Amino acid sequence: MTQVNERIYDEQIAHSLHQAGLSELMARLLAARGVSDFADTELEISALLQPSGLLGIDAAAHHLADAIIAGKRMVIIADYDCDGATACAVGLRGLRKMGATVSFLVPNRFEYGYGLSPEIVELAADNEDFDKPDLIITVDNGMASIAGVARANELGMPVIITDHHLPADETPDALAIVNPNQHGCEFASKNLAGVGVMFYVLIATRAALRARGFFDADRHAPNLSELLDLVALGTVADVVKLDHNNRILVSNGIARMRAGKLSAGIRALLKVAGRDLSKLSTFDLGFAVGPRLNAAGRLDDMSLGIRCLITDDEEQAMQLAQELNDMNNERKAIEKQMREDAEVNLSALSVEVQHSICITHEDFHQGVIGIVAGRLKEKYHRPTLVFAPDGREFLKGSGRSINGIHLRDVLDWVNKQAPDVIVKFGGHAMAAGLTIVAEHFELFRATFDQAVLAMSEPDMFIKQIVTDGELEPHDFSIANVDAINHQVWGQGFPPPLFQGEFTVLEQRVLKDAHLKLSLQNHVGTFSAIWFFHTDELPAKIHCAYQLQRNDWNGKTTLQMLVEHVSYDAQAES
C-alpha cells in the first residue's frame, strides 16, 4: 500500500524567503525542507562550519603536522566503498600537497572484511608496495577496530581514526579520533561523510603547519578547495543527509566540476557514463559515478578505484575508468540474476504478513547483497537483509531499512535475544552489515522479524510518497526547472516532486522495461517517462512526478519523470 501526502511548510517562512529574493516556488520548496532563514540558502564555502568544533581534530592535526615535519611514513587504510575511496584520495592528495610521505591500503572485502582488522595491520607492517609506516590513518572506518588498533600499537604504528559511523560503548585506543558522532562531540553537522571528515582534518592540519611557519616562499600552503570534487562525490554517493554544511560542500564541488576543475579520474568516469559535465547534478554523482567506483569494491579490489581518483594522467584515468565501467556492467548482470533468485525465494513467503525480509541463497554474491537489499526494501517497503555464503560456517549479510526503524538497534536487540547467532554487526539507522552463524539462519530470521515488530508502529509499513503539491499554470516553466537544477538535492533534502491529474494520450514500452508517455493537463501536453514500469495505464491518472528540461535538436521543452501513478480502478473497469 502506498499513500501520497503533500509536504507541509510554514507559509510565513516561505513568504519571508520570497521577500528576501527567492521565487515563490523556490521559497515554498525550501521552506518545506526546513530552511527557515535566507542565510541557510547561501552555499558559499566561507559559510562552512569551522573545524574547531570537531572533537579530537586539534590532536589529529598536531600529530599529522609532527609526522609531516619529521618526514615520517604514513599509510591510509580506507573502506572499500565510494566514500572510503574518495576519502582516501582526498587524504592522499591533500597530505602529499603538504609534503607528506603517504601510501594507502584498502582491505579486499572477500579476504579481510571491513575496517582496520589485526590482519590488515599486519599487512601494513609488512607490505611489498611500501615500507613499514610510522603512522596509520583510517578513513571512513576505525570506530569498531578495537583489536586492530591494539595490534597497531603493539607494532609501533599509532593510529589516527577519521570516521563518521556510530560508536559502540568501547572505543579504540587511538592517538586521536575525529568523528562527529563520537561521544562528547558537539559539532553541529552530525551528517559528514567519511570524505567530509578527512577534508576537515586536512584543513586543521594545514592550519597547524601554518602556525609552525612550515610554509614559506618555496613551500606554499595547498589550496584544499581543489579537492572539493572528490568531497562532493563521496558525500552524495554515501547518501548522508544533505544538511546545510553538506550542501555547501556538495554545491561547491559540483560548481568546480561544471567549470571543468576536476580530477582526471572523475572526468573520465563521467565520460564513460555519457554524462554532460556542464549539466552535472547530484543525480549524476549518485547514479553514474558512484556505482562505477563501488563496482571495484563489490567485485574485486577498491584500490583500482582509488588509483583512478589519484592519477593526474588523463590517459591512465580513462583506462582505469573503462575497467571500472566494465566491472559495473558485470555487477549489473550479477544483480539482475540475484534479484530474480530473490523473487523466487520470496514467492514461497507471505511478504505482506511479515514485518521484514530476510533471505539467502547459495549463489548470492557478497559484493552485491547490499544493492539487492536496497531494491527489495524499495519494492516491498520492509526492513530487508540479504545474506551470501561466507565459507561453510557463516553468512555475511547487508541490510537496508525504512523510515522509523533503526536497523542497527534492531540488530542489537536480536543479538541480546539470541546471543549465539550474530558473530558481528554494525551500521546506521538505514543500513547495516553483519555476519551470522549459517546453521542459525532460520532462528535469526524469526528473531529479526520479532525485533522489527517490537520496535515499529503499524503505519511504518505503509509506503509514503511526499510531494510538493500541484503546480500553478505559471510554474510550468524552463526558468523554474533551471532554478531547481541549480540547487543541491539529495538525502534528507529531496528533489521537488509534484502531483496532478493527467489524461494519458499515448503510451508505449521502451526496451521492454520503461513506459514512455504523452500526458495532458489543463496547462498543456508533456512528454513523460516512468522507469521500470511496463503495465498499461488507463486514460485518467493521478501521478507524482519530477519536472525536467529536455534539450533535443536545438529545442528545449518540459518533460516529466514519473515516480508514482494511481487511478480509480472501478471507474476504469
Summary of the structure (lengths in Angstrom):
residues: 573
radius of gyration: 24.5
end to end distance: 20.4
largest distance: 79.9
contacts: 1980
relative contact order: 0.09
helix: 45%
strand: 21%
